[in-house]
């Protein structure tokens, strides 16, 4: 583990959330948001409503900017998210989890908790000089975001199978070149 557990979980969840806005709606309904909530081990308030789904969807473009912007703009976005939601980091423990940061109450709306958790995680990347771990998928036909948490900073592809597609394409190109 390169970063604190909660930082890594928040980065992975933020990337997954951003990627739900890609080709085809990745959060088409409240049930999909429920699945996302469980898959990324969110805790606390979850309303299971269309309004909550809309607020989570509305967060995606703002989080996407964290991958596209230079460090100065990322700092502005992070500070804005923290300020806007009155973030006050505190160490807490719950659900048999070790101590970790929460910066808004557990009963805050889900979209606010997602925004602040992502901002806190990106703040850790900035403080440690590791913002370059936020990347865009290297596959030419993909615009998904990637969080590279590998030790050697080698992750290039998103979770949508782009790495496999790139490997198959390279394999076929080598086979075709060998035949000529």
Secondary structure as GFF3:
##gff-version 3
##sequence-region A 1 180
A	DSSP	alpha_helix	5	19	.	.	.	ID=ss1
A	DSSP	alpha_helix	30	39	.	.	.	ID=ss2
A	DSSP	alpha_helix	50	68	.	.	.	ID=ss3
A	DSSP	alpha_helix	71	84	.	.	.	ID=ss4
A	DSSP	beta_strand	90	92	.	.	.	ID=ss5
A	DSSP	beta_strand	100	102	.	.	.	ID=ss6
A	DSSP	alpha_helix	110	127	.	.	.	ID=ss7
A	DSSP	three_ten_helix	131	133	.	.	.	ID=ss8
A	DSSP	beta_strand	134	136	.	.	.	ID=ss9
A	DSSP	beta_strand	145	147	.	.	.	ID=ss10
A	DSSP	alpha_helix	162	179	.	.	.	ID=ss11
###
